[in-house]
Amino acid sequence: MNPGASSLGHMPAGAWRFDESVTAVFDDMLARSIPQLDAMRNSVFQVATRLVQPNTHVVDLGCALGAAMAPLIDRFAGHNRYVGIEVSEPMADACRRRLKSSIDAGLVEIRNVDLRTSYPDVQASVTLAVLTLMFVPVDDRLRTLTTAYRHTTPGGALILVEKILGNDSTTDGLLVDLYHDHKESMGYTREEIDRKHMALRDVLVPRSATANEQMLRRSGFTHVDCFWRCLNFCGWVAVKGEPQGGQRRRSA
């Protein structure tokens, strides 16, 4: 896999799959597809660092190539352990290669499993779900979040980033048009945009911001708030009880 490979010209055939061809261009695809990607990733990192507790796990649901976990590993290293969950075998293999030194050091484990059938039996102070839940069937999402809540330490949190629907057809249509314009400005042709849109239909199923917030609260999290939004993408932090991260913030 070449991390610098361009996603221009990538044309999915049939329903979307995170296969070898997507894995090979995934970094570039995200950079061209997610508005304010660097700002979103930095916000996720900054929020997470306030909530990571020593001697707990950090779990990444749908870890892909490990981009969300990597800066936390660099920051906290051996004070924590890290588990990445990835259903795509090519993605999981690529993530293992990227994080090989941390895996060899016994800090990181990447599990190639489906969240609907398996969940890490650890207590996490931070669980990441960055552009993941939207690929989980709608009927399984609340159960996944509830399981994450049960495996979250008091004061710990789940950080959720999702593509979302607008509140009504008018605003949703506007946001989709602006999003497609953004992708075109990043080099994709209208044919590539339309082909990917069709491939993702029934595979990536977004819900509204309100529906996501309600689901986080129903799963048990008591403090839920949006920390980042751009067009039809949004990030939330959901905290279990009161934050316990103050000591880590001073000592890190």
C-alpha positions in Angstrom: 0.0 0.0 0.0 1.2 3.5 -0.9 -0.1 6.0 1.7 0.3 8.8 -0.9 -1.6 7.1 -3.7 -4.2 9.4 -5.4 -7.9 8.5 -5.3 -8.6 10.5 -8.4 -10.1 8.2 -11.0 -11.2 5.6 -8.4 -14.5 4.3 -9.7 -16.3 1.8 -7.5 -18.2 -1.0 -9.3 -21.4 -2.0 -7.5 -22.0 -1.5 -3.8 -19.2 0.2 -1.8 -16.7 -2.1 -0.1 -13.6 -1.2 1.9 -11.4 -3.5 -0.3 -7.8 -3.4 -1.3 -8.5 -0.7 -4.0 -10.1 1.6 -1.4 -7.4 0.9 1.2 -4.7 1.8 -1.2 -6.1 5.4 -1.7 -7.9 5.8 1.6 -5.7 8.6 3.0 -6.1 10.7 -0.1 -9.8 9.9 -0.4 -10.5 11.2 3.1 -8.4 14.4 2.4 -10.4 15.1 -0.7 -13.8 14.0 0.7 -14.1 15.3 4.3 -14.3 19.1 4.6 -11.9 20.5 7.2 -10.4 17.0 7.8 -7.3 18.3 9.6 -9.4 20.6 11.8 -11.8 17.7 12.6 -8.9 15.3 13.5 -7.2 17.9 15.6 -10.5 18.6 17.5 -10.9 14.9 18.1 -7.4 14.7 19.5 -7.8 17.8 21.7 -11.1 16.5 23.2 -9.7 13.0 23.7 -6.6 14.3 25.5 -8.8 16.0 28.1 -10.5 12.7 28.9 -7.9 9.9 28.6 -7.3 8.4 32.1 -4.1 6.6 33.0 -4.1 2.8 33.1 -7.2 2.5 30.9 -7.8 1.5 27.3 -8.4 3.7 24.3 -10.7 2.0 21.8 -11.1 3.0 18.2 -14.3 1.6 16.6 -13.7 1.3 12.9 -10.1 2.3 13.2 -9.4 2.2 9.4 -5.7 3.0 9.0 -5.2 4.2 12.5 -5.1 7.9 11.9 -7.3 8.8 14.9 -5.5 6.5 17.3 -1.9 7.3 16.3 -1.6 10.8 17.9 -3.0 9.5 21.1 -0.5 6.6 21.1 2.3 9.2 20.6 1.0 11.4 23.4 0.2 8.8 26.1 2.3 5.8 25.0 2.7 3.2 27.8 0.3 5.0 30.2 -2.5 3.3 28.2 -3.4 0.4 26.0 -5.1 0.7 22.6 -7.5 -1.5 20.7 -8.6 -0.9 17.2 -11.6 -2.6 15.7 -11.9 -2.9 11.9 -14.2 -5.1 9.9 -12.3 -4.7 6.7 -9.5 -7.2 6.5 -7.4 -5.0 4.0 -7.8 -2.0 6.3 -6.9 -4.0 9.4 -3.8 -5.3 7.8 -2.8 -1.9 6.6 -3.4 -0.5 10.1 -1.1 -3.2 11.6 1.6 -2.2 9.2 1.3 1.5 10.1 1.3 0.9 13.8 3.8 -2.0 13.8 6.2 -0.6 16.3 3.5 0.1 18.9 2.0 -3.4 18.3 5.4 -5.0 18.7 5.8 -3.0 22.0 2.6 -4.5 23.3 0.7 -1.2 23.4 -1.7 -1.8 20.5 -4.0 -4.6 19.3 -5.9 -4.4 16.0 -8.9 -6.8 15.8 -10.5 -7.7 12.5 -14.0 -8.2 13.7 -17.6 -7.0 13.1 -18.9 -4.7 15.9 -22.3 -6.4 15.6 -20.9 -9.6 16.8 -17.8 -8.7 18.9 -16.7 -5.9 21.3 -13.4 -5.6 23.2 -13.8 -6.7 26.8 -11.9 -3.7 28.2 -12.6 -0.5 30.2 -11.9 2.5 28.1 -11.6 6.1 29.2 -11.9 7.2 25.5 -13.7 5.4 22.7 -13.4 6.8 19.2 -16.1 6.3 16.5 -14.9 8.5 13.7 -16.9 8.1 10.5 -17.8 4.6 11.6 -21.3 4.4 13.0 -22.9 5.6 9.7 -21.8 2.3 8.1 -23.4 0.2 10.9 -27.0 -0.8 10.1 -29.4 1.6 11.8 -31.0 -1.1 13.9 -27.6 -2.0 15.4 -26.4 1.4 16.3 -28.0 2.0 19.6 -26.9 -1.5 20.8 -23.3 -0.6 19.7 -23.4 2.7 21.6 -24.9 1.0 24.7 -22.2 -1.6 24.7 -19.6 1.2 24.4 -21.2 3.0 27.3 -21.0 -0.2 29.5 -17.3 -0.4 28.6 -16.6 3.2 29.5 -15.0 4.2 32.8 -16.7 6.9 34.9 -15.7 10.2 33.6 -14.7 8.6 30.3 -16.2 9.4 26.9 -17.2 8.4 23.5 -16.2 10.7 20.6 -18.5 10.3 17.6 -18.0 11.9 14.2 -20.7 11.3 11.5 -22.0 12.4 8.2 -25.5 13.7 8.9 -28.8 14.6 7.2 -30.2 18.1 7.2 -33.2 18.8 9.4 -35.5 18.9 6.3 -35.3 18.3 2.6 -34.5 21.9 1.8 -31.5 22.2 4.1 -30.4 18.7 3.4 -30.4 19.4 -0.4 -28.4 22.5 0.2 -25.8 20.8 2.3 -25.4 17.9 -0.2 -25.0 20.4 -3.1 -22.3 22.3 -1.1 -20.6 19.0 -0.2 -20.5 17.9 -3.8 -19.1 21.3 -4.8 -16.4 20.8 -2.2 -15.4 17.4 -3.6 -15.3 18.9 -7.1 -13.0 21.7 -5.9 -10.7 18.9 -4.5 -10.3 17.4 -7.9 -13.1 14.9 -8.3 -15.2 14.9 -11.5 -19.0 14.9 -11.3 -18.9 11.4 -12.7 -16.6 10.2 -9.9 -18.8 12.0 -7.3 -22.0 10.5 -8.7 -20.5 7.0 -9.0 -19.4 7.1 -5.4 -22.7 8.5 -4.2 -24.5 5.6 -5.9 -22.1 3.0 -4.5 -22.6 4.2 -1.0 -26.4 4.2 -1.2 -27.7 1.7 1.4 -24.1 1.2 2.7 -23.6 4.6 4.3 -26.9 5.7 6.0 -26.7 9.0 7.7 -29.1 10.3 10.3 -29.8 13.8 11.5 -27.8 15.6 14.2 -30.7 15.4 16.5 -31.2 11.7 16.0 -27.5 11.0 16.8 -27.6 13.1 19.9 -30.7 11.4 21.1 -29.1 8.0 20.5 -26.1 8.9 22.5 -28.2 10.0 25.4 -30.4 6.8 25.2 -27.3 4.7 25.3 -26.5 6.1 28.8 -24.2 9.1 28.3 -25.2 12.0 30.5 -23.3 14.9 28.9 -23.5 15.2 25.1 -22.4 18.1 23.0 -21.2 19.0 19.5 -17.6 20.1 19.3 -17.1 20.4 15.5 -19.3 20.7 12.5 -18.7 21.5 8.8 -21.5 21.2 6.2 -23.1 17.7 6.6 -20.5 16.3 9.0 -20.6 16.7 12.8 -18.6 15.6 15.9 -19.9 15.0 19.4 -18.4 14.2 22.7 -20.5 12.1 25.1 -19.3 11.8 28.7 -20.2 9.2 31.2 -20.7 11.0 34.5 -18.3 13.7 35.5 -14.9 14.1 33.7 -11.9 12.7 35.6 -9.2 14.0 33.3 -7.9 17.0 35.2 -4.9 15.1 36.8 -3.8 13.7 33.4 -4.1 17.1 31.8 -1.6 18.6 34.3 0.9 15.7 34.2 0.9 14.9 30.5 
